[in-house]
């Protein structure tokens, strides 16, 4: 069996009496899309925050690419190769689309402590940024102000910035949120092609997308993972059906 | 050149044109007024890096202004009394040389900015404002209660300090020196704003989470910006003290910090020439309105209110429109 790229081992996080993350373990293997699903309030956001580095767990370990990153902050995990996208777009709204993408290339290049050379004239970073915009289909919008983009375009830009980092793994928090049927379909096709770049830990509410994309699915309910398996296994799992999918979803 | 470029050029050239006109008309006081505007502009240009690009509302920039002022005052007073500053294992003499004074002013305010930044940048919003204000008050009361350098009365220097090759007592020559420094700093700030560091700092103001997600640390970016910002304001402090040949605790006062913010807001937050426009407008109003009424600050307050309510981009912003992205 191949070595997992991301290993979450026995993670615990409590807020007072609430166990938001209760002994969660999961792995992300090279080349796969691992979807994390669960009803509202299951603790998905808390778990994502701990994986991304914004929230420290009470117990447990996160190993990324052979390094224990449990004590790393968000920026250090990004430098280690974790490319994160947000549920609610986190972009520099006053920047142009291209500037946002160049910011990603800048982060990846580790050359932020330069004070004189105009960054937008840096051919290498610009090329990286333009390539990423091209891949998500935002080349025509490069000079637009980010605040003027549509919601769907912002979601794509969010992914493009993550692409400029050339990450070893993607951590995506509801990339389909608010996209509508057409946009969702486009994003699904795109993410499908992305797994060749790096594996994706995908938190998503859109079940069509999850079942179309995921190699493995983990179901989180009340802070615990109640099942992990392929799409078919999850569909057939009676515990999952009663806890989450409801009877109206027919496989 | 776009519209903002034209406006910047006119703001930039207004000061030397005024100073030269005053020279031709033999009005030395007007030259001094232009010099004062240029020095205050320099202080506000320093603040603008933290406030405009970094989004750090520092109500403590008078600390650096005052440190620059006292760096000049202390070094020059020892030079004029021939008493060494430190006489122990080695001897430190005072000096009347501007370049040395500037260096000391820049280094001491940079060090102060580093320490204050390390402590205050862990907070944000109103807490950051309050901590920077508290540091300002600390320095203010310390300078009042420290008798060695004049305490509350301040410190007078009889002769303006010297710069190699110039007669600094000649108003137009001193103006030229100040204006050259302002130009150099403006050039540097323009570069910084477009450099990798400037892009990352600006992004950290707009969305700190975004910056972290690309592997950069907002805290470090802000700290470096705060140090550069403090150093520039410190340099302005040394020049301001030299202009007046006098330094007093007033330079440390929170009203001073507030005035710098007013310059930046009046002129246009985050715009390269905003603080220059703001400081010039302020000095102009101060000069014309203080003749009309001793409560002239009321009018300045009213103008500030109008700018904040109806012209959010300040003077530069309302004339030039939304900032055009660099490429």
Interface residues (C-beta under 8 A of the other chain):
Chain A: X52 X53 X54 X73 X74 X75 X76 X78 X79 X84 X86 X90 X91 X92 X93 X94 X95 X96 X98 X99 X100 X102 X103 X104 X106 X107 X108 X110 X111 X112 X113 X114 X115 X116 X117 X118 X119 X120 X121 X122 X143 X145 X161 X162 X164 X165
Chain B: X188 X191 X192 X194 X195 X196 X197 X198 X199 X200 X202 X203 X206 X207 X209 X210 X211 X212 X213 X214 X215 X216 X217 X221 X224 X323 X325 X326 X327
